[in-house]
Amino acid sequence: MSFGLTLRQYLDLAEEARSDFQADHLSLRKLISVCVLTNHLPEIVFAEHAAANPLKVHGQTRVDDYRNQIVQIACPSALIIRDLCDYAKHGPRLRRSSVQVDQTGKQTKLELDTASFLAGAPNHQEVERFVVTLRDGTERLAEDLVRDVVNYWNAEFVAHGL
């Protein structure tokens, strides 16, 4: 079934989901929504352009190659977003060998208070954020991952006239 969306409209939905998540960065529902929308962009772009204009999908002939060899190499955050999307859809265990995410949860982080810094009296404040911990122990803020992936797709749309 199709909703009759153009590629641009689909990207617009992903951008709206990112804005919703940025405005409410502790909403797991909003994080999952933006992950699902951005994770499926490779399949949607591939379905639209692979046969008629393969240059728009970097000449790839299989959707998995487009996702794995093009998208995830150009935007490593896309693989992490894929993991989050798949965990949301399929539960606590994923069988793909490429899974990077170990756990995700809310954590309290110390962040520089920009207003106090600009006033000449640097101060830090505790802020709660969704933190994605990778299997190698690296921690990434979910907000940064979402931003990276949406920015990648915006640039891809411009560069390849999608």
Disulfide bonds with the S-S distance in Angstrom:
none
